[in-house]
């Protein structure tokens, strides 16, 4: 009898799960597929079992689909945060533990071994704030270390469990003046150190065993990470603003053509746009950086994104954590200053997905892809428009966050006070 009850309960749970996994049809919208289908006017996106089933012209919907009317609205893939620390930090200045910051750790000499996949907190309120603004996945990594490298970052989904789409997906390396501070206080030390670290990793066919004596520049754990970079398996994201630093990155790429290099920050990248395009080095950037916030960004230009794209460089927009939701505004301002609208949408979706190695799952709307979809009130690059409904892995999310709860709380309080207050007439 007990076994029968258990079997019945399991069957009931399975039935409930199938009900929750709704088939969804988003109809009538202007769909930016980010595929060869281009932009579809008055199209329909069909979602089944958490994935895109089809993207078609017209509004025909089979039976058994819950319909969302997107007439007069815009439908895009979920936005991909190009570089954040989501899930690793709540309040940066908090005196307690912040997983986005790493000090001295015996496991590493260079920082390459650090791995954020162990530290991601799916209950971070910053995730809720970001996803109701259309961000459905993001790169997340350490923002500060005492080392040369900033560890191995992950790409996560912004669903309730902050599922890791790709662990150990990339490594960040700062070769600007800030990075040089961690390597003897000069670029003269930074680049020599960097080359020696990679030389050491390249010289070893395998990582030394635990029983063998090892006194290299790298720890054993560092060697494993650097060998993945050398093989092209894990991209190396290099931070730099000034032209001379970017030229050093280009020279490093020529010495190590097998390394998949991505440039980040890149205030003066427009000055070497053709070389970046020829080397096939994409750029993660804030296109609104148009004032020199340091001597390393004297040549910053509001047309940086447009000039890079015109040269054939793939660009991705979205470099903040607490304000990644503003990425659409940054891309919109880039479009206002010469970037094409098509490239503006791509900089938030398909480009960061391809740069981070997750384009097989997210960043576009195509059959078989993960159903991360956003219905916008209008053009997402217009500051007055907003995400009306976000779907992550085919599930409509609750469009609520700590910020909306605070807004509602005090808005209701204000209305109650206004209705109950006694006004003295003059």
Secondary structure, DSSP 8 states (H G I E B T S, - for coil): -HHHHHHHHHHHHHHHHHHHS--EEEEEEEEE-SSTT-EEEEEEEEEETTEEEEEEES----TT-EEEE-TTSEEEE-EEEEEE-TTT-S-TT-SS--TTEE---TT-SSSTT-BGGGT--TT-HHHHHHHTTTEEEEEE--SEESSSEEEEEEEEE-STT--EEEEEEEEEEE-SHHHHHTTTTSHHHHHHHHHHHHHHHHH-SS---TTS----SS-HHHHHHHHHHHTTSSEEEEEE-SHHHHHHHHHHHHH-TTS-EEEEE-TTGGGGHHHHHHTT--EEE-TT--S-SSGGGTT--TTHHHHHHHHT--EEE---STTGGGHHHHHHHHHHTT--HHHHHHTTTHHHHHHTT-TTTSSS--TTSB--EEEESS-TTSTT--EEEEEETTEE-----HHHHHHHHHHHHHHHHHHH------
